Amino acid sequence: MYIYRVNRKLHQLLTEQKRNDNLQQDHNQILGMIAGDHPLKSILEAIALSVERFKPGCLCSILLLDPNSNTLNLGAAPSLPDDYNKAIANTPAKPGAGSCGTAAATRKRVIVSDIQTHPYWKKVKDTAAKAGLSACWSEPIMGANNEVLGTFAIYHGHPCEPQTDDIQLIEDIARLAEIAIERNHALNALKNSEARHRLLADHASDVIWTMDLRGQFTYVSPSVEKLRGFSVAEVMQQQPEQLLTESSAKVMREQIRFAMQQVKQGQPYPPYTGEMEEFHKDGSTIWTEVKTSGIYDAQGQFVGVMGVTRDLTERKKTEDIMRYLAQHDPLTGLANRSLFADRIDQAIKLAIREQGHFALLLIDLNDFKPVNDQHGHAVGDKLLCAIAQRLLDCVRASDTVSRLGGDEFTILLQGIHQHSEAEAVKLKILEKMQQPFKLDDLEIVSSCCIGIAIYPLDGETEIELSQVADQQMYAQKRRLK
């Protein structure tokens, strides 16, 4: 019977891990859609469908706030009935106007576990019943300036309340929708502004330049000083390789060599688009997009190169933010499951190459749910963040601490050769956890159980190591009961 329970638990964990991995893959693809400036509607639909796949049986909607009319209108609800979507069109953002209207007005999460009995739904409860909707959890989507952008809602076909993981999912999805909506707003504002038309007309931020066959600049637009800090006269005296970092200069040399070979063979000068890292006058570097094409005289002879250089600083910042969001837990800032799996994979490859060892620690909090129930999810979130910091304080910079979701954490300890070394870290964590957490005016005591697995003694894959650590951790939990 014991083996059956363990196998069932392992099966549940592996199934849950696969579902979480699939959700993370969906979100990575969505971040790619955002970076690629896909239409907002298709991005929001992809977000809603990713949640519906992750939680079969639920239906999702994303409503967008019209600041002029202060009403919510459909952004995406791919699986809700059309009649229902039409019925809730132009929902006012005010208290009592359903879950979403109230969430937008109060800027707070609204949980309605039973639509038929809740006063917020009095006017549209029959419409909801016809659509087969019995519960609605709505989260306001907040912008960077604390303005309401819209709402994200999860519907269920039966009365129910969210669990801790559900709340975390709602918050994560609202943040993802925020990124998509704000980027769309920024792009629309740029397209519609007079500044953009002037930008396209006079190339105020793009640097236009020409170069002769000797590699000497023959023209550089004045905007180069804004981009790189150098005056036009200074840039005209520079060689191309003085502009670029070593790695970018290597790419540039290879491109020029290939282009000249094509020209010598009678082929047109091949257009090129690539990213280059250039030096700024202040000693820093900036990332740019460089586009080049050939210049030909009236007789069709190749006489030089024309290029356009564009600043990629803001795009690079956005990409860095998206990369971080794709690899880190948004609440604690710890590595998420996807990044942790990659770190484990790298640790295994290193251990095989150097015949080394490492340890995996699986940590599960005791009695975390009562904290949420007694003090609310906001306090629970603060507790998770405080625990994350204590875990970081117990390990080295070379180790990796991850939050798998809910109240589960994992730690990868690099260069661990014996079980006693990992046990010492475990004892350090348990000692730290005995100290009360001071959260605002509250003092909360939390404890945990920790399982340890050593590579390759306890397993040669992440799954095998996780199974051993999980068995140890749950054995401790049983002894506490």
SVG drawing of the C-alpha trace seen along z (x, -y; Angstrom):
<svg xmlns="http://www.w3.org/2000/svg" viewBox="-32 -68 73 70">
<polyline fill="none" stroke="black" stroke-width="0.4" points="0.0,0.0 2.9,-2.4 4.6,-1.7 1.2,-2.4 0.8,-5.7 4.4,-6.8 4.0,-5.8 0.7,-7.6 2.3,-10.7 5.2,-10.5 2.8,-10.2 0.9,-13.2 4.1,-15.2 5.4,-14.3 2.0,-15.1 1.9,-18.4 5.5,-19.2 4.6,-18.4 1.5,-20.7 3.6,-23.5 6.3,-23.0 3.7,-23.2 2.3,-26.4 5.8,-27.9 6.4,-26.9 3.1,-28.6 4.2,-31.8 7.6,-31.8 5.9,-31.7 3.6,-34.5 6.5,-36.6 8.0,-36.0 4.7,-37.2 4.8,-40.4 8.4,-41.0 7.5,-40.4 4.6,-43.0 1.9,-40.5 -1.7,-41.9 -2.9,-42.5 -6.0,-40.4 -4.0,-37.3 -1.7,-37.7 -4.6,-38.0 -6.3,-35.0 -3.1,-33.0 -2.9,-34.0 -6.5,-32.9 -6.1,-29.6 -2.9,-28.8 -4.7,-29.0 -7.6,-27.0 -5.2,-24.2 -3.5,-24.4 -6.8,-24.2 -9.2,-22.1 -12.8,-23.0 -12.2,-26.7 -13.0,-29.6 -11.1,-32.9 -11.7,-36.4 -9.6,-39.5 -11.5,-42.8 -9.9,-46.1 -10.8,-49.4 -11.8,-52.3 -10.6,-55.3 -12.9,-57.7 -16.2,-55.9 -14.8,-54.1 -16.3,-50.8 -14.8,-47.3 -14.9,-45.8 -13.8,-42.5 -10.1,-41.9 -10.2,-38.1 -12.6,-35.4 -12.0,-32.6 -14.1,-30.0 -17.0,-32.0 -20.3,-32.0 -20.8,-34.9 -24.2,-35.8 -22.5,-36.1 -19.7,-38.3 -22.3,-40.6 -24.3,-40.8 -21.4,-42.0 -20.1,-44.5 -19.6,-48.0 -19.6,-46.8 -19.1,-50.0 -16.0,-50.0 -17.9,-50.6 -18.6,-48.7 -21.3,-46.1 -21.0,-45.7 -20.1,-42.0 -16.7,-40.7 -14.8,-42.5 -16.5,-45.9 -15.9,-45.8 -12.3,-44.7 -11.6,-47.5 -13.2,-50.1 -11.7,-49.0 -8.3,-47.9 -8.6,-44.7 -9.1,-41.1 -12.8,-40.0 -13.7,-36.4 -17.3,-35.4 -17.7,-31.7 -21.4,-31.5 -22.7,-33.9 -26.4,-33.1 -26.3,-34.3 -23.9,-37.2 -25.3,-40.8 -22.7,-41.9 -24.2,-39.6 -27.9,-40.4 -28.5,-42.0 -26.7,-39.4 -27.0,-36.2 -29.5,-34.7 -27.2,-35.4 -24.4,-33.7 -26.5,-30.7 -27.5,-30.4 -23.8,-30.3 -23.2,-27.7 -21.1,-29.9 -21.3,-29.5 -18.2,-31.2 -16.0,-34.1 -12.6,-35.2 -11.4,-38.6 -8.0,-40.3 -7.5,-43.9 -4.7,-44.4 -2.6,-47.3 -0.2,-49.4 3.2,-50.8 1.7,-54.1 -0.9,-52.3 -3.7,-52.9 -6.2,-50.1 -5.7,-48.6 -8.4,-46.0 -9.3,-42.7 -8.4,-39.0 -11.2,-36.6 -11.5,-32.8 -14.9,-31.3 -16.0,-27.9 -19.1,-25.8 -19.7,-25.1 -19.4,-27.2 -15.9,-27.2 -13.1,-29.3 -9.5,-29.6 -6.6,-27.8 -3.2,-29.3 -1.9,-28.1 -4.9,-29.5 -4.3,-33.0 -0.6,-32.8 -1.8,-31.8 -4.3,-34.7 -1.6,-37.2 1.0,-35.8 -1.5,-36.0 -2.5,-39.6 1.2,-40.6 1.6,-38.9 -1.4,-40.6 -0.1,-43.9 3.1,-43.6 1.1,-42.9 -1.4,-45.7 1.2,-48.4 3.5,-47.5 0.5,-47.8 -0.4,-51.2 3.1,-52.4 3.4,-51.3 0.0,-52.9 1.0,-56.1 4.2,-56.1 2.5,-55.4 0.0,-58.2 2.3,-60.9 3.6,-63.8 7.0,-63.0 7.0,-59.7 6.2,-61.4 9.1,-63.8 11.3,-60.9 10.5,-59.1 11.0,-62.4 14.4,-63.6 15.9,-60.3 16.4,-62.1 17.5,-59.0 18.7,-56.8 22.2,-57.5 22.6,-57.5 26.1,-57.0 28.0,-56.2 31.4,-54.6 33.8,-54.4 35.6,-51.3 38.6,-52.0 36.4,-51.7 36.4,-55.5 33.2,-57.3 32.1,-59.8 29.0,-61.0 27.6,-60.6 24.3,-62.2 24.3,-64.6 22.2,-62.2 25.4,-60.2 26.3,-62.5 23.0,-61.7 23.6,-58.0 27.3,-57.7 28.4,-60.9 31.0,-61.6 30.7,-64.6 30.4,-64.0 33.9,-65.3 35.2,-62.8 33.4,-59.8 34.5,-60.7 38.1,-60.1 37.3,-56.7 37.8,-53.4 34.9,-51.0 36.7,-48.7 37.2,-51.6 33.4,-51.8 32.8,-48.2 33.6,-45.8 35.8,-42.9 33.0,-40.4 31.0,-42.8 34.1,-43.8 34.7,-40.1 31.1,-39.8 31.5,-43.0 34.8,-41.8 33.2,-38.5 30.2,-40.3 32.5,-42.7 34.6,-39.8 31.5,-37.9 30.0,-41.0 33.1,-41.8 33.4,-38.2 29.9,-38.5 30.7,-41.8 33.8,-40.4 31.8,-37.5 29.5,-40.0 26.7,-39.6 24.8,-42.6 26.1,-43.8 24.2,-41.6 22.0,-43.7 22.7,-43.0 20.8,-43.5 22.4,-42.6 23.0,-43.7 26.2,-45.4 27.7,-46.5 29.3,-50.0 31.4,-52.2 30.1,-55.4 32.3,-58.3 31.7,-58.0 33.4,-54.5 30.1,-52.5 28.7,-50.4 25.3,-50.5 23.5,-47.9 22.4,-49.0 20.8,-47.5 22.8,-48.1 21.4,-47.8 23.6,-48.1 23.2,-48.1 25.4,-48.8 25.8,-52.2 26.1,-52.2 26.9,-55.0 25.1,-56.0 27.0,-53.3 26.0,-50.6 29.4,-50.3 29.6,-49.5 31.2,-52.5 30.4,-52.2 28.1,-51.2 25.2,-53.0 24.1,-52.1 21.4,-53.0 22.2,-52.5 19.4,-52.4 19.6,-52.5 18.4,-49.2 18.9,-50.2 15.2,-50.2 14.5,-47.0 17.4,-45.3 16.0,-46.4 12.6,-45.0 14.1,-41.7 16.1,-41.5 12.9,-42.0 11.0,-39.4 13.9,-37.0 13.9,-37.5 10.1,-37.1 10.4,-33.8 12.9,-32.4 12.0,-33.8 9.1,-33.5 7.4,-36.9 6.6,-36.9 10.0,-36.0 12.4,-36.7 13.8,-33.2 14.5,-30.9 11.3,-29.3 10.9,-25.6 12.1,-26.2 15.4,-27.9 16.0,-25.4 15.6,-22.5 18.2,-24.1 20.6,-24.6 20.2,-20.9 20.8,-19.9 24.0,-22.0 25.1,-20.6 24.7,-17.0 26.8,-17.8 29.5,-19.4 29.5,-16.5 29.8,-13.9 32.7,-15.9 34.6,-16.4 33.3,-13.3 31.8,-15.6 28.8,-15.6 26.0,-18.0 23.0,-17.9 19.3,-18.7 17.3,-19.8 13.5,-19.7 11.8,-22.0 8.1,-22.0 6.6,-24.4 4.6,-23.2 1.2,-24.8 1.4,-27.5 -2.2,-27.4 -3.4,-28.5 -1.3,-31.6 -3.2,-32.5 -6.5,-31.6 -5.9,-33.6 -4.1,-36.6 -4.9,-36.8 -2.9,-36.1 -1.0,-39.4 0.6,-38.3 1.2,-34.9 3.0,-36.4 5.2,-38.5 6.0,-35.3 7.1,-33.5 9.3,-36.4 10.9,-36.4 11.5,-32.7 13.0,-33.0 15.5,-35.5 16.5,-33.3 17.1,-30.4 19.4,-32.6 21.2,-33.6 21.9,-30.0 23.6,-29.1 26.5,-30.4 26.2,-32.6 27.1,-29.6 24.0,-27.7 20.5,-28.0 17.3,-28.5 14.1,-28.0 10.4,-28.3 8.4,-25.5 5.1,-27.1 2.9,-27.3 5.0,-26.7 7.6,-24.4 11.2,-25.4 14.2,-23.6 18.0,-24.2 20.8,-23.1 24.1,-22.9 27.1,-22.8 30.3,-20.9 28.8,-18.8 30.7,-15.5 29.2,-14.0 25.7,-13.8 27.1,-15.4 27.8,-18.6 24.2,-18.9 23.0,-17.9 24.9,-20.9 23.1,-23.2 19.8,-21.6 20.5,-22.1 21.4,-25.7 18.1,-26.3 16.1,-24.6 17.9,-26.8 17.1,-29.9 13.5,-28.9 13.1,-28.6 13.5,-32.4 10.1,-34.2 9.3,-36.2 8.4,-39.8 5.9,-41.0 4.5,-44.5 2.9,-44.2 2.7,-40.4 5.2,-37.8 4.8,-34.5 6.6,-31.2 7.0,-28.9 8.8,-25.5 9.6,-23.2 10.6,-19.6 13.6,-19.0 14.6,-16.1 18.1,-15.6 19.4,-13.7 23.0,-13.5 24.1,-13.1 24.9,-10.4 24.5,-8.4 20.7,-8.9 20.0,-9.3 21.4,-10.4 18.5,-12.5 16.4,-15.4 13.4,-13.1 15.3,-10.4 16.9,-12.9 13.5,-14.7 11.9,-11.3 14.5,-10.5 14.3,-14.0 10.5,-13.9 10.4,-10.5 12.7,-11.9 10.8,-15.1 7.4,-13.3 8.9,-10.8 9.8,-13.7 6.2,-15.1 4.8,-11.8 7.0,-11.7 5.7,-15.2 2.1,-14.0"/>
</svg>
